[in-house]
Amino acid sequence: MRASDTLKGLAIVLAMAGAATAAATPLTYYNGIRETPITKFNKADMALMNKAVYGALDSGADGVKVSWENPDTSSSGSITPAKDPKGRASCRLAQIENRHKNLLGSGSYIFCKNTKSKTPPWELVAPWNGG
């Protein structure tokens, strides 16, 4: 995996983890994300997750879950895409659930098509809390 892919994956990790702890102090923020599944993922897990996320956003039907699994690491997850709640044609909502062994994490996120470059194909815009 290229360094740029790792950085993009890390950006997604931090954005996803930060959704729940955005107003927290640095130590509290760290404690809030250190025991989440995505912080335990290796490069293969991240590649599988990213492929599933981008595939679901590109061509997944609204409300139909797309799953991924890495039996070598006991990591897995799912993505359920939906229409953008704000009605933007180039954006989608994704309910993402990740697992690593006995850890479970989930959240909803808005992604929009990346118009600046070809990679990544979708950009994480914001977490979605239904409001």
C-alpha positions as CSV (number, residue, x, y, z in Angstrom):
1,M,0.0,0.0,0.0
2,R,1.4,3.4,-0.9
3,A,2.1,6.0,1.8
4,S,-0.6,8.2,0.3
5,D,-3.2,5.4,0.7
6,T,-2.2,4.9,4.3
7,L,-2.5,8.6,5.0
8,K,-6.0,8.7,3.3
9,G,-7.0,5.7,5.4
10,L,-5.7,7.3,8.5
11,A,-7.7,10.5,7.7
12,I,-10.8,8.4,7.4
13,V,-10.0,6.6,10.7
14,L,-9.5,9.9,12.5
15,A,-12.6,11.5,11.0
16,M,-14.7,8.5,11.9
17,A,-13.3,8.3,15.4
18,G,-13.5,12.0,15.9
19,A,-17.2,12.1,15.3
20,A,-18.0,10.8,18.8
21,T,-15.2,12.7,20.6
22,A,-14.9,16.0,18.7
23,A,-15.1,18.2,21.8
24,A,-12.9,16.0,24.0
25,T,-9.5,16.9,25.4
26,P,-6.5,15.3,23.6
27,L,-6.1,12.6,26.2
28,T,-9.8,11.8,26.3
29,Y,-9.8,11.8,22.5
30,Y,-6.9,9.3,22.4
31,N,-8.6,7.1,25.0
32,G,-11.8,7.3,23.0
33,I,-10.3,5.9,19.8
34,R,-7.5,3.6,21.0
35,E,-9.8,0.6,21.6
36,T,-11.9,0.8,18.4
37,P,-11.7,-1.8,15.7
38,I,-10.2,0.4,13.0
39,T,-7.2,1.2,15.1
40,K,-6.4,-2.5,15.2
41,F,-6.7,-2.9,11.4
42,N,-3.5,-3.8,9.4
43,K,-2.9,-2.7,5.8
44,A,-4.9,-5.6,4.4
45,D,-7.8,-4.8,6.6
46,M,-7.7,-1.1,5.5
47,A,-7.5,-2.1,1.9
48,L,-10.5,-4.4,2.2
49,M,-12.5,-1.8,4.1
50,N,-11.7,1.0,1.6
51,K,-12.5,-1.2,-1.4
52,A,-15.9,-2.1,0.2
53,V,-16.6,1.5,1.2
54,Y,-15.8,3.0,-2.3
55,G,-17.6,0.1,-4.1
56,A,-20.7,0.6,-2.0
57,L,-20.7,4.3,-2.6
58,D,-20.0,3.9,-6.3
59,S,-22.6,1.3,-7.2
60,G,-24.3,-0.1,-4.1
61,A,-28.1,0.1,-3.9
62,D,-29.6,2.3,-1.2
63,G,-30.2,0.2,1.9
64,V,-28.3,-2.8,0.7
65,K,-25.4,-3.9,3.0
66,V,-22.0,-4.5,1.4
67,S,-19.7,-6.7,3.7
68,W,-16.0,-7.4,3.8
69,E,-14.0,-9.8,5.9
70,N,-10.3,-10.7,6.6
71,P,-10.3,-14.2,8.2
72,D,-6.5,-13.9,8.8
73,T,-7.0,-11.0,11.3
74,S,-10.6,-11.6,12.5
75,S,-11.5,-8.2,11.1
76,S,-14.7,-7.5,9.2
77,G,-17.2,-4.8,8.5
78,S,-20.1,-3.6,6.4
79,I,-21.2,-0.5,4.6
80,T,-24.9,0.3,3.9
81,P,-25.1,3.2,1.5
82,A,-28.1,5.6,1.2
83,K,-29.1,8.8,-0.5
84,D,-27.5,12.0,0.9
85,P,-29.9,13.4,3.6
86,K,-29.2,16.9,2.2
87,G,-30.2,15.8,-1.3
88,R,-26.9,16.4,-3.0
89,A,-26.5,14.3,-6.2
90,S,-22.8,13.7,-5.8
91,C,-22.9,12.7,-2.1
92,R,-24.1,9.6,-0.2
93,L,-24.7,8.6,3.3
94,A,-22.9,5.5,4.5
95,Q,-23.6,3.5,7.7
96,I,-20.3,1.9,8.5
97,E,-19.8,-0.9,10.9
98,N,-16.4,-2.4,11.7
99,R,-15.3,-5.4,13.8
100,H,-12.0,-6.7,15.1
101,K,-12.2,-9.7,17.3
102,N,-14.5,-8.6,20.1
103,L,-14.4,-4.9,19.3
104,L,-17.3,-3.3,17.5
105,G,-17.6,0.3,16.1
106,S,-20.2,1.9,13.9
107,G,-21.3,5.3,12.7
108,S,-22.9,7.2,9.8
109,Y,-20.9,9.4,7.5
110,I,-21.5,11.7,4.5
111,F,-19.2,11.1,1.5
112,C,-19.1,13.2,-1.6
113,K,-17.4,12.5,-4.9
114,N,-13.8,13.7,-5.0
115,T,-13.7,16.4,-7.7
116,K,-10.1,17.4,-7.0
117,S,-8.4,14.2,-7.9
118,K,-9.1,10.5,-8.8
119,T,-7.9,9.1,-5.5
120,P,-9.7,8.6,-3.3
121,P,-12.8,8.5,-5.4
122,W,-14.9,9.7,-2.4
123,E,-14.1,12.1,0.3
124,L,-15.4,11.9,3.8
125,V,-17.3,15.2,4.4
126,A,-18.7,14.8,7.9
127,P,-20.1,12.3,10.4
128,W,-23.9,12.1,10.3
129,N,-25.9,12.0,13.5
130,G,-29.3,12.2,11.9
131,G,-29.8,15.9,12.5
